[in-house]
Each structure stands twice: as structure tokens, then as C-alpha cells.
């Protein structure tokens, strides 16, 4: 496959997944903001939302004061924000259009219709009238796109590069959600040298209000029902981390995402990709054989920061070995 074609397919899938993850985080923050809480706590939740996407400085420069409506507008409609839902869906559509001949009619029509429909929904005021409905729509369209890909595409390189983009983006977003939430809950960085057990003890003393926030993070990754089925016990931070990092049967966990990335890289390997495969395999093995107690002993923030750096390096390696080089793009 031509590297430029692979590049468009890879980024089409990444942008679709990114739009879904942004909708998930906004939906959870919006639902949480409706709970009884102080204005300070509510504001911290929205700043954390911006921290996840590394957009705090950009937002602060543009808006100054923070409000819920401004954050939602910035993360949904603002086309100057390359990570907004509208920007992601437009980018997904443009990448799909560039490789229209590599897609089935159903895949192209799904991506194209999503872009046309989101413009109509915004123009009709659905976002302001019922944000939760809009976020559910974005998630549904992402689910639909993946289902149509799986149900109509030949399982060739085009299909594999779309899946590769999806799972790389998913791993990155799950790690960001976990990192920001744990930092906000502990009130301090659980870095190397910190007492992981004491940090967990402090996190467990949040009471009923904290329960709703931990339930919210599980819902942001469709993990609330899964948690109840797996653990059948009260929600604790350590179990949440274990579910979203180390459980291979949890679809949005880090290890589950890396299961897919490693398998796909093995399938599409070429004469240049040995080092990228090695990096992916090592990251996968570190997750597969890790224990949550060891992760907390090192410090969850330090662990997730390292993971995000390694995922970034892996993405650069994939771009170098298979896609249009970043500088050329």
C-alpha cells in the first residue's frame, strides 16, 4: 500500500476515535456538573477536561475566565481548536475523501454523513438545548463507523491501518483520562518515591461524592457495568486503575489496546518496521505482566507519564515506517 494512502486511513480512524473520546469526556463532565457540589470543585473538573487534551493554555488565552458553556463550545464547535469534535470529524471526512477508492461505499457514506449531520445539529441548536443528546450522537456515529468498517471492508492493509489508528488513539486517551483523574483526586502527584499505599488510602476516603466521580470515570470509558461484573464490590481507585490498565478483557484498557496494536503491526510489517515492532512488543509485555501493586508503588502518575511518552514514540515510529513522514506531511 502507498504510504500516503495508509496515512489517510490511519488518521481518518484516529480522528474519529478522538471525536468519540472527547464526547465521552465532555458528557461525563456535563453529567457530573449537575450533581450538588461547590463551584470550585465544578471548575476543577472542567480544567481537568482541558488538561487531558493539553489545551489549558490555549483556552485560557482565548477565554480567560472559565465557564462550562465556554469549555463545551471550545471542545465541540471551535474550528481553531484542532482537537474539537467538529475539527476531528471534518479531518476524518477529508482524509476519507482523499482515499475514497480504498473505502467501501458504506464506510465513505458513514463518514461523510457524520460530517454533514454534525453541522446540521449544531445549526439547529441541539448542543445548547441538550448537550447529553449531542454527545450520545457523536459516540453512536463513531460506533457506527467502526461497525461498518468491520462489516464491509476487506481485511487487507487498508482495514488494518484504520484499526491501528483506532487503538493507538484509544490507548493514548485512556491513559490521559486516568492520569488527570487520579491527580485531581489525590490532590498531589503520585510520583516516584511517593507512598503508593498511602495515596490509595487517601483516595478511598472521598465519601459518597467521590463515588460519583469514580463512577463517572468508569462511564467515560463504558466501564461502569463491566466493573460491577468483574469486581462485584465497592468502587475503589486501585481497582479502577487495574481495570483500565491491566484487564485484557476490558475493551478500552491499555493492555487490550496494545494487544491489537501489536497484532496489527505483525500483520503489516515491512523491512523498516522491526524496531517499531520491538518497541510495541516491549510496551505490551510491560503491561501484560505488570501488577497493579507494583504500579502504585512506583507511582501511577509516573507510570502513565512514561506510557504516554512511549505511545508517542510508537506513533512516531509507525509514521516513519509506514506513513507519510511527519515533516513531509
C-alpha positions as CSV (number, residue, x, y, z in Angstrom):
1,X,0.0,0.0,0.0
2,X,1.2,3.5,-0.8
3,X,2.3,5.3,2.4
4,X,0.1,8.3,1.6
5,X,-3.0,6.1,1.4
6,X,-2.1,4.4,4.6
7,X,-1.5,7.8,6.2
8,X,-5.0,9.0,5.3
9,X,-6.7,5.8,6.5
10,X,-4.7,5.8,9.8
11,X,-5.6,9.4,10.6
12,X,-9.2,9.1,9.5
13,X,-9.6,6.4,12.2
14,X,-7.6,8.4,14.8
15,X,-9.7,11.5,14.3
16,X,-13.0,9.5,14.5
17,X,-11.8,7.9,17.8
18,X,-10.6,11.2,19.1
19,X,-14.0,12.8,18.5
20,X,-15.7,10.0,20.4
21,X,-13.3,10.2,23.3
22,X,-13.8,14.0,23.5
23,X,-17.6,13.4,23.5
24,X,-17.2,10.8,26.3
25,X,-15.2,13.2,28.5
26,X,-17.5,16.1,27.9
27,X,-20.6,14.0,28.6
28,X,-19.2,12.8,31.9
29,X,-18.1,16.3,33.0
30,X,-21.5,17.7,32.0
31,X,-23.4,15.0,33.9
32,X,-21.1,15.4,36.9
33,X,-21.6,19.2,36.9
34,X,-25.3,18.6,37.5
35,X,-24.5,17.0,40.9
36,X,-24.5,19.0,44.1
37,X,-21.0,20.4,44.5
38,X,-19.2,23.6,45.2
39,X,-18.3,26.0,42.3
40,X,-14.6,25.4,43.0
41,X,-15.0,21.6,42.5
42,X,-17.0,22.0,39.4
43,X,-14.4,24.4,37.9
44,X,-11.6,21.9,38.7
45,X,-13.5,19.3,36.7
46,X,-13.6,21.5,33.6
47,X,-9.9,22.5,33.9
48,X,-9.1,18.8,34.2
49,X,-11.0,18.2,30.9
50,X,-8.8,20.8,29.2
51,X,-5.6,19.3,30.8
52,X,-6.4,15.9,29.3
53,X,-6.2,17.4,25.9
54,X,-3.3,19.7,26.7
55,X,-5.4,22.7,25.8
56,X,-5.4,24.6,29.1
57,X,-3.1,27.4,27.9
58,X,-4.9,27.8,24.6
59,X,-8.3,28.1,26.3
60,X,-7.0,30.4,28.9
61,X,-5.5,32.7,26.3
62,X,-8.8,32.8,24.3
63,X,-11.4,33.0,27.1
64,X,-9.6,34.0,30.3
65,X,-12.4,33.1,32.8
66,X,-13.7,29.5,32.7
67,X,-17.3,28.6,32.3
68,X,-19.0,25.3,31.5
69,X,-20.6,26.6,28.3
70,X,-17.3,28.1,27.0
71,X,-15.4,24.8,27.6
72,X,-18.2,22.8,25.8
73,X,-18.2,25.4,22.9
74,X,-14.4,25.3,22.7
75,X,-14.2,21.5,22.7
76,X,-17.1,21.0,20.3
77,X,-17.6,23.8,17.8
78,X,-14.3,25.8,17.8
79,X,-12.7,25.1,14.4
80,X,-9.5,26.8,15.6
81,X,-9.1,24.0,18.2
82,X,-7.7,21.1,16.2
83,X,-8.9,18.7,18.9
84,X,-12.6,19.9,18.9
85,X,-15.2,17.4,17.9
86,X,-16.1,19.4,14.8
87,X,-12.4,19.7,13.7
88,X,-11.9,16.0,14.2
89,X,-15.0,15.0,12.2
90,X,-14.0,17.3,9.4
91,X,-10.5,16.0,9.4
92,X,-11.8,12.4,9.3
93,X,-14.0,13.2,6.4
94,X,-11.2,15.0,4.5
95,X,-8.9,12.0,5.0
96,X,-11.6,9.6,3.8
97,X,-12.3,11.7,0.7
98,X,-8.6,11.6,-0.2
99,X,-8.7,7.8,-0.3
100,X,-12.3,7.3,-1.4
101,X,-11.2,4.5,-3.8
102,X,-9.8,2.4,-0.8
103,X,-13.1,2.5,1.1
104,X,-16.4,0.7,0.6
105,X,-19.4,2.9,-0.3
106,X,-20.8,2.2,3.2
107,X,-17.7,3.4,5.0
108,X,-17.5,6.6,2.9
109,X,-21.2,7.4,3.3
110,X,-21.0,6.9,7.1
111,X,-18.0,9.3,7.5
112,X,-19.4,11.9,5.0
113,X,-22.9,11.8,6.5
114,X,-21.5,12.2,10.0
115,X,-19.8,15.5,9.0
116,X,-22.9,16.8,7.2
117,X,-25.2,15.8,10.1
118,X,-23.0,17.4,12.8
119,X,-23.1,20.7,11.1
120,X,-26.9,20.5,10.9
121,X,-27.2,19.5,14.6
122,X,-25.0,22.5,15.7
123,X,-27.0,24.9,13.4
124,X,-30.3,23.5,14.9
125,X,-29.1,24.3,18.5
126,X,-29.1,20.7,19.7
127,X,-25.8,21.2,21.6
128,X,-27.2,24.1,23.6
129,X,-30.6,22.5,24.2
130,X,-29.5,19.0,25.2
131,X,-25.7,18.5,25.4
132,X,-26.1,14.9,26.6
133,X,-28.1,14.0,23.5
134,X,-25.4,15.5,21.2
135,X,-22.6,13.7,22.9
136,X,-24.5,10.4,22.6
137,X,-25.0,11.1,18.9
138,X,-21.2,11.5,18.4
139,X,-20.5,8.3,20.3
140,X,-23.1,6.4,18.2
141,X,-21.6,7.7,14.9
142,X,-18.2,6.5,16.0
143,X,-19.6,3.1,16.9
144,X,-21.3,3.0,13.5
145,X,-18.2,3.9,11.6
146,X,-16.2,1.1,13.3
147,X,-19.1,-1.4,12.7
148,X,-19.4,-0.5,9.0
149,X,-15.6,-0.9,8.6
150,X,-15.6,-4.3,10.2
151,X,-18.7,-5.4,8.4
152,X,-17.9,-4.3,4.8
153,X,-14.2,-3.8,4.4
154,X,-11.9,-6.5,3.0
155,X,-9.4,-7.5,5.8
156,X,-6.5,-6.1,3.9
157,X,-3.9,-3.4,4.6
158,X,-6.5,-0.6,4.4
159,X,-8.6,-2.2,7.1
160,X,-5.5,-2.9,9.3
161,X,-4.3,0.7,9.2
162,X,-7.7,2.0,10.2
163,X,-7.7,-0.3,13.1
164,X,-4.1,0.6,14.0
165,X,-5.1,4.3,14.2
166,X,-8.2,3.5,16.3
167,X,-6.3,1.5,19.0
168,X,-3.3,3.8,19.2
169,X,-5.6,6.7,19.8
170,X,-7.7,4.8,22.3
171,X,-4.7,3.8,24.4
172,X,-3.5,7.4,24.5
173,X,-6.9,8.8,25.6
174,X,-7.5,6.2,28.3
175,X,-4.1,6.9,29.8
176,X,-4.8,10.7,29.8
177,X,-8.2,10.3,31.4
178,X,-6.7,8.1,34.2
179,X,-3.8,10.4,34.8
180,X,-5.8,13.6,35.2
181,X,-8.5,12.0,37.3
182,X,-6.1,10.4,39.8
183,X,-4.1,13.6,40.2
184,X,-7.2,15.6,40.8
185,X,-8.5,13.1,43.4
186,X,-5.3,12.7,45.3
187,X,-4.5,16.4,45.4
188,X,-0.9,15.6,44.8
189,X,1.3,13.8,42.2
190,X,1.8,10.2,43.0
191,X,5.3,10.3,41.6
192,X,8.3,8.1,42.1
193,X,9.4,7.9,45.7
194,X,5.8,8.6,46.9
195,X,3.9,6.2,49.1
196,X,1.5,4.4,46.7
197,X,-0.4,2.6,49.5
198,X,-0.9,5.9,51.4
199,X,-2.0,7.6,48.3
200,X,-4.6,4.9,47.7
201,X,-5.8,5.2,51.3
202,X,-6.4,8.9,50.9
203,X,-8.2,8.4,47.7
204,X,-10.5,5.9,49.3
205,X,-11.7,8.4,51.9
206,X,-13.6,10.6,49.5
207,X,-17.0,9.5,50.6
208,X,-20.2,9.5,48.6
209,X,-19.3,12.5,46.4
210,X,-16.1,10.8,45.3
211,X,-18.0,7.6,44.5
212,X,-20.0,9.5,41.9
213,X,-16.7,10.9,40.4
214,X,-15.2,7.4,40.1
215,X,-18.4,6.1,38.6
216,X,-18.2,9.0,36.1
217,X,-14.7,8.0,35.0
218,X,-15.9,4.4,34.5
219,X,-18.8,5.6,32.5
220,X,-16.5,7.8,30.4
221,X,-14.9,4.6,29.1
222,X,-18.1,2.4,29.1
223,X,-16.7,0.6,32.1
224,X,-19.3,1.0,34.9
225,X,-21.2,-2.2,34.2
226,X,-18.0,-4.0,33.4
227,X,-16.6,-3.0,36.8
228,X,-19.6,-4.3,38.6
229,X,-19.5,-7.6,36.7
230,X,-15.7,-8.1,37.3
231,X,-15.3,-6.9,40.9
232,X,-18.9,-7.1,42.4
233,X,-17.7,-4.7,45.1
234,X,-17.5,-1.0,46.0
235,X,-15.6,1.2,43.6
236,X,-12.0,1.9,44.7
237,X,-9.3,3.8,42.8
238,X,-6.9,0.8,42.7
239,X,-9.5,-1.4,41.1
240,X,-10.4,1.3,38.6
241,X,-6.8,1.6,37.6
242,X,-6.4,-2.2,37.4
243,X,-9.5,-2.4,35.1
244,X,-8.4,0.4,32.8
245,X,-4.7,-0.6,32.6
246,X,-4.3,-4.3,33.1
247,X,-7.5,-6.1,32.2
248,X,-7.2,-7.6,28.7
249,X,-11.0,-8.3,28.5
250,X,-11.8,-4.6,29.1
251,X,-12.1,-3.2,25.5
252,X,-10.7,0.3,26.4
253,X,-7.9,-0.8,28.7
254,X,-4.3,0.0,27.9
255,X,-3.3,-3.7,27.6
256,X,-6.3,-4.5,25.4
257,X,-5.5,-1.7,23.0
258,X,-1.9,-2.8,22.9
259,X,-3.0,-6.4,22.2
260,X,-4.5,-5.0,18.9
261,X,-1.6,-2.7,18.1
262,X,1.0,-5.5,18.4
263,X,-1.1,-7.9,16.3
264,X,-1.7,-5.4,13.6
265,X,2.0,-4.3,13.4
266,X,2.9,-8.0,13.0
267,X,0.4,-8.3,10.1
268,X,1.6,-5.1,8.2
269,X,5.3,-5.4,8.9
270,X,7.8,-4.3,6.3
271,X,11.6,-4.2,6.0
272,X,11.8,-1.0,8.0
273,X,9.5,-1.8,10.9
274,X,11.5,-4.2,13.1
275,X,12.4,-1.5,15.7
276,X,8.8,-0.2,15.9
277,X,7.6,-3.8,16.4
278,X,10.2,-4.3,19.1
279,X,9.0,-1.1,20.9
280,X,5.4,-2.1,20.7
281,X,6.1,-5.6,21.9
282,X,8.1,-4.4,24.9
283,X,5.4,-1.9,25.9
284,X,2.8,-4.7,25.5
285,X,4.9,-7.1,27.6
286,X,5.4,-4.5,30.4
287,X,1.6,-4.1,30.6
288,X,0.8,-7.8,30.2
289,X,3.0,-8.9,33.1
290,X,2.5,-5.9,35.4
291,X,0.8,-5.9,38.7
292,X,-1.3,-3.0,40.0
293,X,0.5,-3.1,43.4
294,X,3.8,-2.6,41.6
295,X,2.4,0.3,39.5
296,X,1.1,2.1,42.6
297,X,4.4,1.5,44.4
298,X,6.3,3.3,41.6
299,X,3.6,6.0,41.3
300,X,0.6,6.0,39.0
301,X,1.4,9.4,37.6
302,X,5.0,8.5,36.8
303,X,3.8,5.2,35.2
304,X,1.2,6.9,33.0
305,X,3.5,9.7,32.0
306,X,6.0,7.1,30.9
307,X,3.3,5.2,29.0
308,X,2.2,8.3,27.1
309,X,5.8,9.1,26.1
310,X,6.2,5.6,24.8
311,X,2.9,5.7,22.9
312,X,4.0,9.0,21.4
313,X,7.3,7.4,20.3
314,X,5.5,4.4,18.9
315,X,3.2,6.7,16.9
316,X,6.3,8.4,15.5
317,X,7.8,5.1,14.6
318,X,4.6,4.0,12.8
319,X,4.6,7.3,10.9
320,X,8.3,6.8,10.0
321,X,8.0,3.2,8.9
322,X,4.6,3.1,7.2
323,X,3.1,6.5,6.6
324,X,3.9,9.9,5.2
325,X,6.8,11.3,7.4
326,X,5.6,13.9,9.8
327,X,7.8,16.7,8.4
328,X,6.7,15.9,4.9
329,X,3.1,15.9,6.0
